[in-house]
Amino acid sequence: MSFKRLETDDFVVSSDSITSTLWSTGVQTLTTFFTSSVQKAGSSGNFYLSVYEADTLINTQFDIVYANSTGLGSAYYDATVIGKTPTLSSYGQYRALILEDENKSFNFGTGDNVHTATDFFVISVERSRYKESLFPGSLNLTLSGSNGEIHLTDNSKDVSVNTFIGSSKVYQLISGSNGSAGTLTNSGFVNASGSYGLVFPELGTILLNPQAISQSIHVDATRTENSTNGVSNVTLYESIALGKSFQLNSQETITSDYVFARARNSEFNYTQNPTFISGSTGEVIYSNFINNPQTYITTIGMYNDTNELLAVAKLSRPLIKDFTKEALVRVKLDF
C-alpha cells in the first residue's frame, strides 16, 4: 500500500438536478386510488384521508384535508365549545406552515382576479415520495364532477419571476397542462374566483380553491355547522378517483465531489505484498521485477491527515501499472 497527498486541483464539486417519478408504482401517472375504511373511521380520519395506489393499502401516496377558518364542515370537539372542530385546526395548521402569520388569509389568483378564501382542500404528498421538492411543470391532475372534468397544472412555465408566500415558493394552480395554461385567454383562472389553487413544490403541498372547483365542475365542499367529520375529504377523493389521472414528478439536487487520483509513471509500481519481497532479506523475490515491476491497482482509499480511512473506492477490474503506464482514476462521492 502506497500513499500520495491529494492537491487542491484534484478536487471538483458538481451539482446535478435529478428528476424521477413520484409515485410508488414507478410510473409517472397514478390512475387508481384507494382509501382505508379503518383509517377513515379512526381518529386520524377526522382530519385527513390517506390515499393509496392499490387495494393492499401499503404505500400511502398522498393525504387529503379540508380546512375551514370558521370550523364548518366537521363536528365540534365539544358541544359546549361552538366552532372548535378538526377543519378549524387544519386551517390553523396550514396557516402557520404557509402564511407564517395568524392574521393573514389565503388568496387564490393574482392581479384583479383574486379570491380570498375562508376554506380550501389540501393534497399533501407523502414526504418520502417527493424527495427534495415537486418538479414544476410535471403536475397534471384531472378532477371530475357533475358538470364534467377539469385538467389542472401549475403555472410554472407561464411566469418568469418566482413568487413566495412566507418563505415558500408558490405557483398558481390553473386549468391547462404541463405547467402552462396554453392558449387560454383567462390564463387558466376562473372569473371572479381566482385560480384553482396554490402549489408549494418545496412543501409537497397543493391547496385547491373550493369556489373555483365548484364553479367549474360542481364539486362542493360541505360547509354545514357541526357536520360529520371527513365528508369533504371524501368529496375531493371521489373527484380525483373519477378523474383517473394524477401525474407528478419529484426532483432533488445531488451534490457530487469528484476526486482525481493520479498515478504517474514512476509511482505505485512496487507493492508491499509479502509475496513480492523476501521476509528474511527484504529483497525483491523475483529479479525480473527489480527493473521492470508490475502491480495491479484494485482499491483506492481516502485518508485524512491523521491516517484515518474516510472512504474506499473499488475499481471494476484490476488496473495494471508499471513504469511505462500512468493512471488517472476519477472517484465520485455523492452526498
C-alpha positions as CSV (number, residue, x, y, z in Angstrom):
1,M,0.0,0.0,0.0
2,S,1.4,3.4,-1.0
3,F,0.3,6.9,-0.1
4,K,0.1,10.2,-2.1
5,R,-1.2,13.5,-0.9
6,L,-4.0,15.0,-2.9
7,E,-3.6,18.5,-4.2
8,T,-6.3,21.2,-4.5
9,D,-6.8,20.8,-8.2
10,D,-7.5,17.1,-7.6
11,F,-11.0,18.0,-6.3
12,V,-14.0,19.2,-8.3
13,V,-17.5,19.7,-6.9
14,S,-20.6,19.3,-9.1
15,S,-24.3,19.6,-8.6
16,D,-26.9,17.8,-10.7
17,S,-30.7,18.1,-10.6
18,I,-32.3,14.7,-10.8
19,T,-35.9,14.2,-11.8
20,S,-37.8,11.0,-11.1
21,T,-41.4,9.7,-10.9
22,L,-43.0,10.4,-7.6
23,W,-45.4,7.5,-7.1
24,S,-44.5,4.1,-5.7
25,T,-45.9,2.4,-8.8
26,G,-42.8,3.7,-10.7
27,V,-44.9,5.3,-13.4
28,Q,-45.5,9.0,-13.9
29,T,-49.3,8.9,-13.8
30,L,-51.4,7.5,-11.0
31,T,-54.7,6.1,-12.3
32,T,-56.1,4.1,-9.4
33,F,-56.9,5.3,-6.0
34,F,-57.9,3.5,-2.8
35,T,-58.6,4.5,0.8
36,S,-58.7,2.6,4.1
37,S,-62.0,2.3,5.9
38,V,-60.1,1.7,9.1
39,Q,-58.1,4.9,8.8
40,K,-61.2,6.8,7.7
41,A,-63.2,5.6,10.8
42,G,-60.2,6.2,13.2
43,S,-59.3,9.4,15.0
44,S,-57.0,10.5,12.1
45,G,-59.9,10.2,9.7
46,N,-61.4,13.3,11.4
47,F,-58.6,15.3,10.0
48,Y,-57.3,13.7,6.8
49,L,-57.9,10.9,4.4
50,S,-54.9,8.8,3.2
51,V,-54.9,7.7,-0.5
52,Y,-53.1,4.6,-1.7
53,E,-52.3,3.3,-5.2
54,A,-53.5,-0.3,-4.6
55,D,-56.1,-2.1,-2.5
56,T,-53.3,-3.6,-0.5
57,L,-53.2,-0.2,1.3
58,I,-49.4,-0.5,1.8
59,N,-47.9,2.6,0.3
60,T,-49.5,6.0,1.1
61,Q,-49.3,8.3,-1.9
62,F,-50.9,11.5,-0.5
63,D,-53.4,12.7,2.1
64,I,-56.5,14.8,1.5
65,V,-57.5,17.5,4.0
66,Y,-60.4,20.0,4.2
67,A,-59.7,23.2,6.1
68,N,-62.1,25.9,7.1
69,S,-61.4,29.1,9.0
70,T,-64.7,29.1,10.8
71,G,-64.8,25.4,11.7
72,L,-67.6,24.4,9.3
73,G,-67.7,21.0,7.7
74,S,-66.9,18.8,10.7
75,A,-68.1,18.0,14.2
76,Y,-67.4,20.0,17.4
77,Y,-64.7,18.7,19.7
78,D,-67.0,19.6,22.5
79,A,-70.7,20.5,22.1
80,T,-70.3,23.3,24.6
81,V,-67.5,25.0,22.6
82,I,-69.0,26.2,19.4
83,G,-66.9,26.3,16.3
84,K,-63.9,24.3,17.5
85,T,-63.6,21.5,15.0
86,P,-61.0,19.5,13.0
87,T,-61.4,21.7,10.0
88,L,-60.6,24.7,12.1
89,S,-57.5,23.0,13.4
90,S,-56.4,22.1,9.9
91,Y,-56.8,25.7,8.8
92,G,-54.6,26.9,11.6
93,Q,-52.0,24.2,10.9
94,Y,-51.6,25.3,7.2
95,R,-51.8,29.0,8.1
96,A,-48.9,28.6,10.4
97,L,-47.0,26.4,7.9
98,I,-47.5,28.5,4.8
99,L,-48.6,32.0,5.7
100,E,-46.4,32.1,8.9
101,D,-48.8,34.8,10.3
102,E,-52.1,34.0,12.1
103,N,-53.6,37.3,10.9
104,K,-53.2,36.7,7.2
105,S,-55.7,35.0,4.8
106,F,-55.2,32.6,1.8
107,N,-55.6,34.3,-1.6
108,F,-56.0,32.4,-4.8
109,G,-55.2,34.2,-8.1
110,T,-53.2,37.3,-9.0
111,G,-53.9,40.9,-10.2
112,D,-57.5,41.9,-10.5
113,N,-58.7,38.3,-10.2
114,V,-58.0,37.3,-6.6
115,H,-60.3,35.3,-4.3
116,T,-59.8,35.5,-0.5
117,A,-60.8,32.1,0.8
118,T,-62.1,31.0,4.1
119,D,-61.7,27.4,3.2
120,F,-59.6,25.1,1.0
121,F,-58.8,21.5,0.1
122,V,-55.3,20.2,0.6
123,I,-53.4,17.5,-1.2
124,S,-50.4,16.7,0.9
125,V,-47.9,14.4,-0.9
126,E,-46.4,11.7,1.3
127,R,-43.0,13.1,2.5
128,S,-40.9,10.1,1.3
129,R,-42.4,10.4,-2.2
130,Y,-41.2,13.8,-3.3
131,K,-37.5,13.8,-2.0
132,E,-36.4,17.4,-2.2
133,S,-39.4,19.0,-3.9
134,L,-42.1,18.6,-6.5
135,F,-40.9,19.1,-10.1
136,P,-42.6,22.3,-11.5
137,G,-44.4,21.7,-14.8
138,S,-44.9,18.0,-14.1
139,L,-48.3,18.4,-12.3
140,N,-51.3,17.2,-14.3
141,L,-54.4,16.5,-12.2
142,T,-57.8,15.6,-13.6
143,L,-60.9,16.3,-11.4
144,S,-64.3,15.0,-12.3
145,G,-67.7,16.4,-11.1
146,S,-71.3,16.5,-12.1
147,N,-70.5,19.2,-14.7
148,G,-67.7,17.5,-16.4
149,E,-63.9,17.5,-15.9
150,I,-61.1,20.0,-15.4
151,H,-57.4,19.4,-16.1
152,L,-55.2,21.3,-13.7
153,T,-51.5,22.1,-13.6
154,D,-49.2,24.7,-12.1
155,N,-48.3,27.9,-14.0
156,S,-44.5,27.5,-13.7
157,K,-43.9,27.9,-17.4
158,D,-46.1,30.9,-17.7
159,V,-44.2,33.0,-15.1
160,S,-40.7,34.4,-15.3
161,V,-40.3,35.5,-11.7
162,N,-40.5,33.2,-8.7
163,T,-43.2,34.1,-6.2
164,F,-43.2,33.4,-2.5
165,I,-45.7,33.2,0.3
166,G,-43.9,33.5,3.6
167,S,-40.7,31.6,2.9
168,S,-42.2,29.1,0.5
169,K,-42.1,29.2,-3.3
170,V,-45.5,29.1,-4.8
171,Y,-47.2,28.6,-8.2
172,Q,-50.9,29.1,-9.1
173,L,-52.9,26.0,-9.8
174,I,-54.6,26.7,-13.2
175,S,-56.5,25.0,-16.0
176,G,-54.0,23.7,-18.5
177,S,-51.3,21.1,-18.8
178,N,-47.6,20.6,-18.2
179,G,-47.1,23.9,-16.4
180,S,-48.9,26.2,-18.8
181,A,-52.4,27.5,-19.5
182,G,-51.6,27.3,-23.2
183,T,-53.8,29.4,-25.4
184,L,-56.5,30.0,-22.7
185,T,-57.3,33.8,-22.6
186,N,-58.0,33.7,-18.9
187,S,-54.6,32.3,-18.1
188,G,-56.3,29.2,-16.7
189,F,-58.0,31.2,-13.9
190,V,-61.8,31.2,-13.1
191,N,-63.6,34.5,-13.5
192,A,-64.3,36.1,-10.0
193,S,-62.9,33.1,-8.2
194,G,-59.1,33.5,-8.9
195,S,-57.0,30.4,-9.6
196,Y,-57.9,26.8,-8.8
197,G,-55.4,26.8,-6.0
198,L,-51.7,27.1,-5.0
199,V,-48.8,24.7,-5.5
200,F,-45.9,24.7,-3.0
201,P,-43.3,22.5,-4.5
202,E,-40.8,22.6,-1.6
203,L,-43.6,21.6,0.9
204,G,-45.1,18.9,-1.3
205,T,-48.4,20.6,-0.8
206,I,-51.2,21.6,-3.2
207,L,-54.1,23.8,-2.0
208,L,-57.3,23.7,-4.0
209,N,-59.8,26.6,-4.2
210,P,-63.3,25.1,-3.5
211,Q,-65.1,28.0,-5.0
212,A,-63.3,27.8,-8.4
213,I,-63.7,24.0,-8.5
214,S,-67.4,24.2,-7.6
215,Q,-68.0,26.9,-10.2
216,S,-66.3,24.8,-12.9
217,I,-67.5,21.2,-12.3
218,H,-69.9,21.4,-9.3
219,V,-67.7,19.6,-6.7
220,D,-68.8,21.2,-3.5
221,A,-67.2,21.1,0.0
222,T,-69.6,20.6,3.0
223,R,-69.9,23.8,4.9
224,T,-72.6,23.0,7.4
225,E,-72.2,23.5,11.1
226,N,-71.3,20.6,13.4
227,S,-71.5,18.1,10.5
228,T,-70.0,14.6,10.1
229,N,-66.2,14.6,10.1
230,G,-64.3,13.9,6.9
231,V,-67.2,14.4,4.4
232,S,-65.4,17.0,2.3
233,N,-62.2,14.8,2.3
234,V,-64.2,12.1,0.7
235,T,-65.8,14.6,-1.8
236,L,-62.4,15.5,-3.2
237,Y,-61.2,11.9,-3.1
238,E,-64.1,10.8,-5.3
239,S,-63.4,13.7,-7.7
240,I,-59.8,12.6,-8.1
241,A,-60.7,8.9,-8.4
242,L,-63.3,9.6,-11.1
243,G,-60.7,11.7,-13.0
244,K,-58.3,8.7,-13.0
245,S,-55.2,10.8,-13.8
246,F,-52.8,12.3,-11.4
247,Q,-49.3,13.0,-12.9
248,L,-46.5,14.4,-10.8
249,N,-42.7,14.1,-10.6
250,S,-40.2,14.8,-7.8
251,Q,-36.8,16.4,-8.1
252,E,-33.6,16.6,-5.9
253,T,-30.2,18.1,-6.3
254,I,-27.3,15.6,-5.9
255,T,-24.0,17.2,-5.0
256,S,-21.0,15.1,-6.1
257,D,-17.4,15.6,-5.0
258,Y,-15.1,14.3,-7.7
259,V,-11.6,13.3,-6.6
260,F,-8.9,12.6,-9.3
261,A,-6.4,10.1,-8.0
262,R,-3.3,10.2,-10.2
263,A,-0.6,7.6,-10.5
264,R,2.3,8.8,-12.6
265,N,4.7,6.5,-14.4
266,S,7.2,6.5,-11.6
267,E,4.6,5.9,-8.8
268,F,2.9,2.8,-7.4
269,N,5.0,0.3,-9.3
270,Y,6.0,-1.6,-6.3
271,T,3.9,-3.3,-3.7
272,Q,4.2,-4.1,0.0
273,N,2.5,-7.5,-0.6
274,P,4.6,-10.1,1.4
275,T,4.8,-12.4,-1.7
276,F,6.7,-9.6,-3.5
277,I,9.6,-9.2,-1.0
278,S,11.6,-11.7,0.9
279,G,10.8,-11.6,4.6
280,S,14.3,-12.5,5.7
281,T,16.4,-10.3,3.4
282,G,13.9,-7.6,2.3
283,E,14.9,-8.1,-1.3
284,V,12.5,-8.5,-4.3
285,I,11.9,-12.2,-4.7
286,Y,11.7,-12.2,-8.5
287,S,14.7,-10.5,-10.1
288,N,12.8,-9.5,-13.3
289,F,10.6,-7.3,-11.1
290,I,13.5,-5.2,-10.0
291,N,13.8,-3.0,-13.1
292,N,10.5,-3.9,-14.6
293,P,7.9,-4.4,-11.9
294,Q,4.2,-4.8,-12.4
295,T,1.4,-4.2,-9.9
296,Y,-2.4,-4.2,-10.1
297,I,-4.4,-1.3,-8.6
298,T,-7.7,-2.7,-7.2
299,T,-8.6,-0.2,-4.5
300,I,-8.2,3.5,-3.7
301,G,-8.5,4.6,-0.1
302,M,-9.1,8.2,1.1
303,Y,-7.3,9.1,4.3
304,N,-7.1,12.3,6.4
305,D,-4.0,13.8,7.9
306,T,-4.3,11.6,11.0
307,N,-4.2,8.5,8.8
308,E,-7.9,7.7,9.3
309,L,-9.6,5.9,6.4
310,L,-12.6,8.0,5.3
311,A,-13.7,6.4,2.0
312,V,-12.9,3.4,-0.2
313,A,-13.3,3.2,-3.9
314,K,-13.2,-0.2,-5.6
315,L,-12.2,-0.5,-9.2
316,S,-14.5,-2.6,-11.5
317,R,-11.4,-4.5,-12.6
318,P,-7.7,-4.5,-11.6
319,L,-5.6,-1.8,-13.3
320,I,-2.1,-2.9,-14.4
321,K,0.7,-0.5,-13.5
322,D,4.4,-0.3,-14.4
323,F,7.0,2.3,-15.4
324,T,5.5,2.7,-18.8
325,K,2.0,3.5,-17.7
326,E,0.2,6.3,-15.9
327,A,-3.3,6.1,-14.4
328,L,-6.0,8.6,-13.7
329,V,-8.9,7.4,-11.7
330,R,-11.9,9.6,-11.0
331,V,-13.7,8.9,-7.8
332,K,-17.2,10.2,-7.3
333,L,-18.6,10.9,-3.8
334,D,-22.3,11.6,-3.6
335,F,-23.7,13.3,-0.6
